[in-house]
Amino acid sequence: MAFQNMVNMQLMMFLLVGIGFFVRKKGIIGGTARKELVNFCLYITLPFNIFHSFRMDWDSGMLTAFLEVLLLSIGYNVISIFISFLFYHRSESRRQKPLRYGTIVSNGGFLGNPVIEGIYGMEGLFYASVFMLPVRIVMWSIGTSCFLKGSRENLVKKVLTHPCVAAIYLGLAAMISGIEFPDFLEKTISGVSTCNTPLSMMLIGMMLAEMDPRGMLDGTMAFYTSVRLLLVPAVIFGITLLLPISPLLRGITVIIAGMPAPVTTALLSAKYDGDEKYATAMIFVTTILSLVTLPAWCYLLGV
């Protein structure tokens, strides 16, 4: 069942990529329109998606359970950040940006939640949602800083005022305060959030249509893929074996750590002068190979 859920999610992603590839190749959407759609995704659908992910009930009695999951998430983020800055020094600047970002951040939000729900049920999905809170904060702060240049003051300002980071502030505030929105507003937030996944994946397909695959599948790509799908989850797996935690929490942590590169790697590369073609190849290659590595991690976890 878990393997079937992973395959279904990944096949859906590839089908959406194929649609984007087709419309770009046929000229239904041109290069200028594709770049404008990147902005629309980064400034509208993605912030709505982030905000919507915080729409869960908060209970002060949940604080103890939250704490253990949050500590695991913080530990995972520290390890992935350290690994990202340990490698890739010899890569040229435009490729170094997506390589570091794609090591810090995995596709745990989109692909991870449904996979974890399929393996561990609603309890697993609840803990995975909590686990993703620090991940999202790191994703839109330290992760985004991989693409932004400038003085430390300007860099902090750019990161803190980014729409996706603002969505985290607002989402946390709404979750903790327990504010209830009118039904029409909830449906609007949910509707725009739902647009994010198909739009993002079709944008990847459009980028693939513009890309020359020659020079993409090099030694650096092979190294990055092994880091993203094998090294990071292996380190997490080894450390969590030494900790007195439940198999459920160990499984959630390792599975999220072993997810492929996120779609935002290409979106941010396109927006902030990273190598978007190489970033697109990173997503494509790691997602295909995760069809093998994720079931392997599930086997090692005993699920």
TATA-V899404 format. One record per backbone hydrogen bond with DSSP energy under -0.5 kcal/mol. NH is the residue of the N-H (numbers start at 1). CO is the residue of the C=O. If there is no record, write none. Layout:
# TATA-V899404
nh->(NH & NH)
co->(CO & CO)
This chain:
# TATA-V899404
nh->(5 & 6 & 7 & 8 & 9 & 10 & 11 & 12 & 13 & 14 & 15 & 16 & 17 & 18 & 19 & 20 & 21 & 22 & 23 & 24 & 25 & 26 & 27 & 28 & 29 & 34 & 35 & 36 & 37 & 38 & 39 & 40 & 41 & 42 & 43 & 44 & 45 & 46 & 48 & 49 & 50 & 51 & 52 & 53 & 54 & 54 & 55 & 56 & 62 & 63 & 66 & 67 & 68 & 69 & 70 & 71 & 72 & 73 & 74 & 75 & 76 & 77 & 78 & 79 & 80 & 81 & 82 & 83 & 84 & 85 & 86 & 87 & 91 & 95 & 96 & 97 & 98 & 99 & 100 & 101 & 102 & 103 & 103 & 104 & 105 & 107 & 111 & 112 & 113 & 113 & 114 & 115 & 116 & 117 & 118 & 119 & 120 & 121 & 124 & 125 & 126 & 127 & 128 & 129 & 130 & 131 & 132 & 133 & 134 & 135 & 136 & 137 & 138 & 139 & 140 & 141 & 143 & 145 & 146 & 146 & 147 & 148 & 155 & 156 & 157 & 158 & 159 & 160 & 161 & 162 & 165 & 166 & 167 & 168 & 169 & 170 & 171 & 172 & 173 & 174 & 175 & 176 & 177 & 178 & 179 & 185 & 186 & 187 & 188 & 189 & 190 & 191 & 192 & 193 & 194 & 195 & 195 & 196 & 196 & 197 & 198 & 199 & 200 & 201 & 202 & 203 & 204 & 205 & 206 & 207 & 208 & 209 & 210 & 210 & 211 & 213 & 216 & 217 & 218 & 222 & 223 & 224 & 225 & 226 & 227 & 228 & 229 & 230 & 231 & 232 & 234 & 235 & 236 & 237 & 238 & 239 & 240 & 241 & 242 & 242 & 243 & 245 & 250 & 251 & 252 & 253 & 254 & 255 & 256 & 257 & 258 & 259 & 265 & 266 & 267 & 268 & 269 & 270 & 271 & 272 & 274 & 275 & 276 & 279 & 280 & 281 & 282 & 283 & 284 & 285 & 286 & 287 & 288 & 289 & 290 & 291 & 292 & 293 & 294 & 296 & 297 & 298 & 299 & 300 & 301 & 302 & 302 & 303)
co->(1 & 2 & 3 & 4 & 5 & 6 & 7 & 8 & 9 & 10 & 11 & 12 & 13 & 14 & 15 & 16 & 17 & 18 & 19 & 20 & 21 & 22 & 24 & 23 & 23 & 30 & 31 & 32 & 33 & 34 & 35 & 36 & 37 & 38 & 39 & 40 & 40 & 41 & 44 & 45 & 46 & 47 & 48 & 49 & 50 & 51 & 52 & 54 & 59 & 60 & 62 & 63 & 64 & 65 & 66 & 67 & 68 & 69 & 70 & 71 & 72 & 73 & 74 & 75 & 76 & 77 & 78 & 79 & 80 & 81 & 82 & 83 & 88 & 92 & 92 & 93 & 94 & 95 & 96 & 97 & 98 & 99 & 100 & 100 & 101 & 260 & 107 & 107 & 108 & 109 & 110 & 111 & 112 & 113 & 114 & 115 & 116 & 117 & 120 & 121 & 122 & 123 & 124 & 125 & 126 & 127 & 128 & 130 & 130 & 131 & 132 & 133 & 134 & 135 & 136 & 138 & 138 & 141 & 142 & 143 & 144 & 144 & 151 & 152 & 153 & 154 & 155 & 156 & 157 & 159 & 162 & 162 & 163 & 164 & 165 & 166 & 167 & 168 & 169 & 170 & 171 & 172 & 173 & 174 & 174 & 182 & 182 & 183 & 184 & 185 & 186 & 187 & 188 & 189 & 190 & 191 & 192 & 192 & 193 & 193 & 194 & 195 & 196 & 197 & 198 & 199 & 200 & 201 & 202 & 203 & 204 & 205 & 206 & 207 & 208 & 211 & 213 & 213 & 216 & 218 & 219 & 220 & 221 & 222 & 223 & 224 & 225 & 226 & 226 & 227 & 230 & 231 & 232 & 233 & 234 & 235 & 236 & 237 & 238 & 239 & 240 & 243 & 246 & 247 & 248 & 249 & 250 & 251 & 252 & 253 & 254 & 256 & 262 & 263 & 263 & 264 & 265 & 266 & 267 & 268 & 269 & 94 & 274 & 275 & 276 & 277 & 278 & 279 & 280 & 281 & 282 & 283 & 284 & 285 & 286 & 288 & 289 & 289 & 290 & 292 & 293 & 294 & 295 & 296 & 297 & 298 & 299 & 298)
